[in-house]
Amino acid sequence: MTTLFQALMLILDVVWFIMIAHIIMSWLINFDVLNLRQPLVAQVWDGLSRLLEPIYRPIRNVLPNMGGLDLAPLVVFIGIIILQRALANNAGFFLGY
């Protein structure tokens, strides 16, 4: 069960870092530091968007339209933090204590 606990924590950490990269990249694109006409930037952006869109889409459907402000990443961040804390608080279940 320790492996399951570690795997779940690793998955949540990987999703966290992918989201951070996507958010920072979106800022850099919006402030014209990065250009989507560059092939590498476009490929990385497309890959990150394809990974995260299935997570964001259901949340965007529930949240009200805020104009240009996308709160879906914030909701996912809060969800990841809650899941990590819940796993850490129940580590005894996984570790057999």
Secondary structure, DSSP 4 states (H G I P E B T S, - for coil): -HHHHHHHHHHHHHHHHHHHHHHHHHHHHHTTSS-TTSHHHHHHHHHHHHHHHHHHHHHHHHSPP-TT---HHHHHHHHHHHHHHHHHHTHHHHHT-
